[in-house]
């Protein structure tokens, strides 16, 4: 939803691997800000890996959250986005699977 974002700024790098983006969400969103590091970008294979390294969604529970996205053509002429998410917790924090699943739905 484009209306979820107030702004997206490239604050470090050229937009490729190693670059840092600062995202400010609209007032209507429950998350206010985030910083993402681009880890891998392959425009030919439609692959994008990034890590959420800062922001209120980490809730002092997560050190970071890493995402791996791959876009593929679907049989009906559209596309399919496959996403893999890895959560890295702070210290020995135990994750509540129910809360984690609820967060994915937002």
Backbone as a printed PyTorch tensor [residue, N CA C, xyz], in Angstrom:
tensor([[[  0.8280,  -1.1790,   0.0000],
         [  0.0000,   0.0000,   0.0000],
         [  0.8760,   1.2470,   0.0000]],

        [[  0.9490,   1.9620,  -1.1010],
         [  1.7950,   3.1580,  -1.1740],
         [  1.4360,   4.2150,  -0.1270]],

        [[  0.1670,   4.2990,   0.2610],
         [ -0.2510,   5.3020,   1.2390],
         [  0.2880,   5.0140,   2.6350]],

        [[  0.8840,   3.8480,   2.8530],
         [  1.4700,   3.4960,   4.1500],
         [  2.7640,   4.2670,   4.4000]],

        [[  3.3760,   4.7930,   3.3450],
         [  4.6760,   5.4460,   3.4710],
         [  4.5620,   6.9580,   3.3770]],

        [[  5.2190,   7.6380,   4.2930],
         [  5.3240,   9.0900,   4.2250],
         [  6.5360,   9.4640,   3.3720]],

        [[  7.6580,   8.7420,   3.5980],
         [  8.8540,   8.9930,   2.7920],
         [  9.7960,   7.7960,   2.8470]],

        [[ 10.6070,   7.6620,   1.8090],
         [ 11.6810,   6.6750,   1.7560],
         [ 12.9060,   7.4110,   1.2350]],

        [[ 13.9640,   7.4450,   2.0580],
         [ 15.1840,   8.1610,   1.6970],
         [ 16.3550,   7.1950,   1.6220]],

        [[ 17.1800,   7.3690,   0.6290],
         [ 18.4420,   6.6370,   0.5460],
         [ 19.4460,   7.4740,   1.3310]],

        [[ 19.8890,   6.9800,   2.4970],
         [ 20.7680,   7.7890,   3.3460],
         [ 22.2310,   7.3640,   3.2700]],

        [[ 22.4840,   6.2200,   2.6370],
         [ 23.8620,   5.7620,   2.4790],
         [ 23.9410,   4.8530,   1.2620]],

        [[ 24.9660,   5.0400,   0.4390],
         [ 25.1650,   4.1740,  -0.7140],
         [ 24.4760,   4.6690,  -1.9700]],

        [[ 24.4890,   3.7970,  -2.9950],
         [ 23.9620,   4.1470,  -4.3150],
         [ 22.6880,   3.3840,  -4.6800]],

        [[ 22.1040,   2.6880,  -3.7090],
         [ 20.8980,   1.9060,  -3.9780],
         [ 21.1760,   0.4330,  -4.1750]],

        [[ 22.4460,   0.0720,  -4.2640],
         [ 22.8280,  -1.3330,  -4.4070],
         [ 23.1540,  -1.9590,  -3.0600]],

        [[ 23.7640,  -3.1250,  -3.0910],
         [ 24.1230,  -3.8360,  -1.8630],
         [ 24.9580,  -2.9460,  -0.9500]],

        [[ 24.6220,  -2.9620,   0.3370],
         [ 25.3040,  -2.1440,   1.3310],
         [ 24.6320,  -0.8120,   1.5950]],

        [[ 23.7110,  -0.4030,   0.7410],
         [ 23.0120,   0.8690,   0.9070],
         [ 22.0330,   0.7900,   2.0790]],

        [[ 21.7510,   1.9580,   2.6810],
         [ 20.8160,   2.0600,   3.8000],
         [ 19.6700,   2.9780,   3.3830]],

        [[ 18.4300,   2.5030,   3.6240],
         [ 17.2330,   3.3070,   3.3550],
         [ 16.5350,   3.6300,   4.6760]],

        [[ 16.0890,   4.8700,   4.8080],
         [ 15.2980,   5.2880,   5.9650],
         [ 13.8520,   5.4100,   5.5060]],

        [[ 12.9650,   4.6740,   6.1670],
         [ 11.5480,   4.6760,   5.8100],
         [ 10.7660,   5.3520,   6.9270]],

        [[  9.9480,   6.3260,   6.5700],
         [  9.0370,   6.9640,   7.5130],
         [  7.6290,   6.5940,   7.0730]],

        [[  6.8740,   6.0020,   7.9930],
         [  5.5260,   5.5420,   7.6750],
         [  4.5110,   6.6400,   7.9510]],

        [[  3.3510,   6.5540,   7.3250],
         [  2.2890,   7.5450,   7.5180],
         [  1.7640,   7.4650,   8.9500]],

        [[  1.0880,   8.5210,   9.3580],
         [  0.5520,   8.5940,  10.7140],
         [ -0.4470,   7.4790,  11.0010]],

        [[ -1.0830,   6.9340,   9.9820],
         [ -2.0930,   5.8890,  10.1680],
         [ -1.4830,   4.5250,  10.5000]],

        [[ -0.1950,   4.3550,  10.2910],
         [  0.4600,   3.0620,  10.5120],
         [  0.8850,   2.8930,  11.9650]],

        [[  0.9190,   1.6430,  12.4300],
         [  1.3540,   1.3740,  13.8050],
         [  2.8720,   1.4210,  13.9410]],

        [[  3.5980,   1.3390,  12.8540],
         [  5.0510,   1.4610,  12.8300],
         [  5.3770,   2.8640,  12.3280]],

        [[  6.3070,   3.5490,  12.9740],
         [  6.6010,   4.9340,  12.6030],
         [  7.8370,   5.0950,  11.7280]],

        [[  8.8840,   4.2860,  11.9760],
         [ 10.0980,   4.4380,  11.1670],
         [ 10.8710,   3.1230,  11.1060]],

        [[ 11.7750,   3.0570,  10.1220],
         [ 12.6200,   1.8720,   9.9630],
         [ 13.8560,   2.2550,   9.1690]],

        [[ 14.9100,   1.4700,   9.3680],
         [ 16.0820,   1.5500,   8.5010],
         [ 16.3180,   0.1600,   7.9490]],

        [[ 16.4830,   0.0910,   6.6410],
         [ 16.7500,  -1.1700,   5.9410],
         [ 18.1240,  -1.0990,   5.2920]],

        [[ 18.8500,  -2.2070,   5.3760],
         [ 20.1200,  -2.3430,   4.6540],
         [ 19.8880,  -3.2900,   3.4800]],

        [[ 20.2510,  -2.8640,   2.2950],
         [ 20.1350,  -3.7240,   1.1190],
         [ 21.3250,  -4.6790,   1.1280]],

        [[ 21.0440,  -5.9720,   1.1830],
         [ 22.0960,  -6.9780,   1.2570],
         [ 22.4460,  -7.5550,  -0.1100]],

        [[ 21.4540,  -7.7010,  -0.9670],
         [ 21.6770,  -8.3030,  -2.2870],
         [ 20.5680,  -7.8330,  -3.2200]],

        [[ 20.9360,  -7.4800,  -4.4290],
         [ 19.9630,  -7.0450,  -5.4270],
         [ 20.3960,  -7.6030,  -6.7740]],

        [[ 19.5540,  -8.4470,  -7.3590],
         [ 19.8390,  -9.0300,  -8.6720],
         [ 18.6590,  -8.6980,  -9.5760]],

        [[ 18.8160,  -7.6610, -10.3760],
         [ 17.7250,  -7.1850, -11.2280],
         [ 17.3660,  -8.1730, -12.3240]],

        [[ 18.3260,  -8.9500, -12.7910],
         [ 18.0590,  -9.9240, -13.8560],
         [ 17.2520, -11.1170, -13.3430]],

        [[ 17.5280, -11.5400, -12.1130],
         [ 16.8320, -12.7010, -11.5350],
         [ 15.6790, -12.2920, -10.6230]],

        [[ 15.4360, -10.9880, -10.4940],
         [ 14.3570, -10.4510,  -9.6640],
         [ 14.4630, -10.9330,  -8.2130]],

        [[ 15.6550, -10.7870,  -7.6490],
         [ 15.9290, -11.1980,  -6.2740],
         [ 16.3420,  -9.9600,  -5.4790]],

        [[ 15.7760,  -9.8240,  -4.2690],
         [ 16.0540,  -8.6790,  -3.4040],
         [ 16.1510,  -9.1790,  -1.9700]],

        [[ 17.3010,  -8.9670,  -1.3270],
         [ 17.4940,  -9.3300,   0.0720],
         [ 17.7720,  -8.0420,   0.8430]],

        [[ 17.0740,  -7.8480,   1.9510],
         [ 17.3480,  -6.6890,   2.7920],
         [ 17.1600,  -7.0630,   4.2510]],

        [[ 17.7550,  -6.2500,   5.1270],
         [ 17.6680,  -6.4910,   6.5610],
         [ 17.1390,  -5.2440,   7.2460]],

        [[ 16.1160,  -5.4480,   8.0850],
         [ 15.5430,  -4.3770,   8.8960],
         [ 16.4910,  -4.2260,  10.0780]],

        [[ 17.2390,  -3.1160,  10.1450],
         [ 18.2880,  -2.9670,  11.1500],
         [ 17.9560,  -1.9640,  12.2520]],

        [[ 16.9040,  -1.1840,  12.0590],
         [ 16.5400,  -0.1920,  13.0660],
         [ 15.0700,   0.1620,  12.9020]],

        [[ 14.4050,   0.4700,  14.0250],
         [ 13.0200,   0.9150,  13.9550],
         [ 12.1860,   0.3800,  15.0940]],

        [[ 11.0340,   1.0150,  15.3030],
         [ 10.1850,   0.6390,  16.4240],
         [  9.5680,  -0.7430,  16.2840]],

        [[  9.4930,  -1.2990,  15.0990],
         [  8.9380,  -2.6490,  14.9220],
         [  9.8550,  -3.7250,  15.5100]],

        [[ 11.1220,  -3.3890,  15.7350],
         [ 12.0370,  -4.3630,  16.3420],
         [ 11.7320,  -4.5460,  17.8300]],

        [[ 11.0710,  -3.5580,  18.4410],
         [ 10.5050,  -3.6410,  19.7970],
         [ 11.4910,  -4.0960,  20.8690]],

        [[ 12.7630,  -3.8280,  20.7180],
         [ 13.7810,  -4.2930,  21.6700],
         [ 13.7620,  -5.8030,  21.8480]],

        [[ 13.1390,  -6.5060,  20.9310],
         [ 13.0820,  -7.9710,  20.9390],
         [ 14.0130,  -8.5160,  19.8630]],

        [[ 14.0270,  -7.8290,  18.7290],
         [ 14.8180,  -8.2860,  17.5850],
         [ 16.0520,  -7.4190,  17.3950]],

        [[ 17.1700,  -8.0790,  17.1670],
         [ 18.3880,  -7.3760,  16.7780],
         [ 18.2240,  -6.8910,  15.3460]],

        [[ 17.6390,  -7.7700,  14.5140],
         [ 17.3840,  -7.4550,  13.1090],
         [ 16.4190,  -8.4960,  12.5530]],

        [[ 15.8370,  -8.1700,  11.4030],
         [ 14.9680,  -9.0990,  10.6810],
         [ 15.4370,  -9.0890,   9.2300]],

        [[ 15.7830, -10.2630,   8.7130],
         [ 16.3020, -10.3730,   7.3460],
         [ 15.2340, -10.9520,   6.4220]],

        [[ 15.0850, -10.3480,   5.2610],
         [ 14.0900, -10.7650,   4.2720],
         [ 14.7850, -11.1510,   2.9720]],

        [[ 14.3330, -12.2310,   2.3710],
         [ 14.7950, -12.6330,   1.0440],
         [ 13.5620, -12.7290,   0.1570]],

        [[ 13.5330, -11.9350,  -0.9050],
         [ 12.3830, -11.8930,  -1.8030],
         [ 12.8050, -12.3110,  -3.2050]],

        [[ 11.9430, -13.0910,  -3.8530],
         [ 12.1800, -13.5000,  -5.2400],
         [ 10.8570, -13.3980,  -5.9830]],

        [[ 10.8880, -12.7120,  -7.1010],
         [  9.7060, -12.5600,  -7.9390],
         [  9.8280, -13.4950,  -9.1280]],

        [[  8.7530, -14.2430,  -9.3940],
         [  8.7370, -15.2040, -10.5010],
         [  7.4630, -15.0230, -11.3110]],

        [[  7.5330, -15.3620, -12.5870],
         [  6.3450, -15.3240, -13.4490],
         [  5.3860, -16.4280, -13.0220]],

        [[  4.0920, -16.1240, -13.0450],
         [  3.0920, -17.1520, -12.7440],
         [  2.4790, -17.6620, -14.0470]],

        [[  1.8310, -18.7920, -13.9770],
         [  1.2610, -19.4230, -15.1730],
         [  0.1270, -18.6080, -15.7990]],

        [[ -0.4840, -17.6990, -15.0180],
         [ -1.6100, -16.9210, -15.5440],
         [ -1.1970, -15.5510, -16.0920]],

        [[  0.1150, -15.3340, -16.2220],
         [  0.5860, -14.0710, -16.7820],
         [  0.9500, -13.0280, -15.7460]],

        [[  0.6730, -13.2930, -14.4940],
         [  1.0320, -12.3640, -13.4240],
         [  2.3880, -12.7110, -12.8430]],

        [[  2.5480, -12.4380, -11.5700],
         [  3.8000, -12.7790, -10.9010],
         [  3.5260, -13.2730,  -9.4900]],

        [[  4.5040, -13.9850,  -8.9470],
         [  4.4410, -14.5270,  -7.5930],
         [  5.6630, -14.0070,  -6.8540]],

        [[  5.4620, -13.5380,  -5.6250],
         [  6.5690, -13.0910,  -4.7930],
         [  6.7420, -14.0930,  -3.6620]],

        [[  7.9110, -14.7100,  -3.5930],
         [  8.2270, -15.6500,  -2.5190],
         [  9.1190, -14.9180,  -1.5240]],

        [[  8.7310, -14.9670,  -0.2380],
         [  9.4570, -14.2440,   0.7990],
         [  9.8800, -15.2010,   1.8990]],

        [[ 11.1350, -15.1040,   2.2770],
         [ 11.6740, -15.8450,   3.4120],
         [ 12.1000, -14.8130,   4.4500]],

        [[ 11.7330, -15.0420,   5.7130],
         [ 12.0500, -14.1070,   6.7840],
         [ 12.8290, -14.8180,   7.8750]],

        [[ 13.9070, -14.1890,   8.3390],
         [ 14.7020, -14.7270,   9.4470],
         [ 14.7310, -13.6850,  10.5550]],

        [[ 14.3470, -14.1160,  11.7610],
         [ 14.3130, -13.2330,  12.9160],
         [ 15.5380, -13.4910,  13.7910]],

        [[ 16.2360, -12.4310,  14.1660],
         [ 17.3990, -12.5200,  15.0460],
         [ 17.0430, -11.7870,  16.3340]],

        [[ 16.9060, -12.5280,  17.4390],
         [ 16.4600, -11.9410,  18.7010],
         [ 17.6330, -11.3640,  19.4870]],

        [[ 17.3070, -10.4380,  20.3820],
         [ 18.2800,  -9.8500,  21.2910],
         [ 18.4640, -10.8130,  22.4590]],

        [[ 19.6980, -11.1800,  22.7460],
         [ 19.9760, -12.0500,  23.8900],
         [ 19.2560, -13.3760,  23.7980]],

        [[ 18.6210, -13.7590,  24.9070],
         [ 17.9260, -15.0510,  24.9670],
         [ 16.4080, -14.8880,  24.9710]],

        [[ 15.9160, -13.8370,  24.3330],
         [ 14.4770, -13.5760,  24.2370],
         [ 13.7890, -14.7620,  23.5650]],

        [[ 12.6570, -15.1800,  24.1230],
         [ 11.8560, -16.2560,  23.5420],
         [ 10.7240, -15.6380,  22.7240]],

        [[ 10.5390, -16.1100,  21.5140],
         [  9.4900, -15.5790,  20.6370],
         [  8.1520, -16.2180,  20.9390]],

        [[  7.1110, -15.4080,  20.9170],
         [  5.7390, -15.8740,  21.0380],
         [  5.2250, -16.0500,  19.6120]],

        [[  5.0770, -17.2930,  19.1640],
         [  4.6750, -17.5780,  17.7740],
         [  3.3470, -16.9140,  17.4100]],

        [[  2.4230, -16.8420,  18.3570],
         [  1.1130, -16.2380,  18.0900],
         [  1.2650, -14.7470,  17.7690]],

        [[  2.0690, -14.0360,  18.5560],
         [  2.2980, -12.6090,  18.3020],
         [  3.0660, -12.4070,  17.0010]],

        [[  3.9990, -13.2950,  16.7400],
         [  4.7790, -13.2210,  15.5060],
         [  3.8690, -13.3730,  14.2930]],

        [[  2.9720, -14.3450,  14.3250],
         [  2.0250, -14.5560,  13.2300],
         [  1.0820, -13.3750,  13.0770]],

        [[  0.6430, -12.7860,  14.2000],
         [ -0.2460, -11.6250,  14.1430],
         [  0.4640, -10.4500,  13.4920]],

        [[  1.7590, -10.2730,  13.7720],
         [  2.5370,  -9.1950,  13.1720],
         [  2.7020,  -9.3590,  11.6810]],

        [[  2.7780, -10.5890,  11.1980],
         [  2.9200, -10.8490,   9.7660],
         [  1.6750, -10.4270,   9.0060]],

        [[  0.5280, -10.4860,   9.6620],
         [ -0.7400, -10.1600,   9.0050],
         [ -0.9090,  -8.6670,   8.7900]],

        [[ -0.1710,  -7.8250,   9.5230],
         [ -0.3510,  -6.3670,   9.4450],
         [  0.3360,  -5.7650,   8.2650]]])
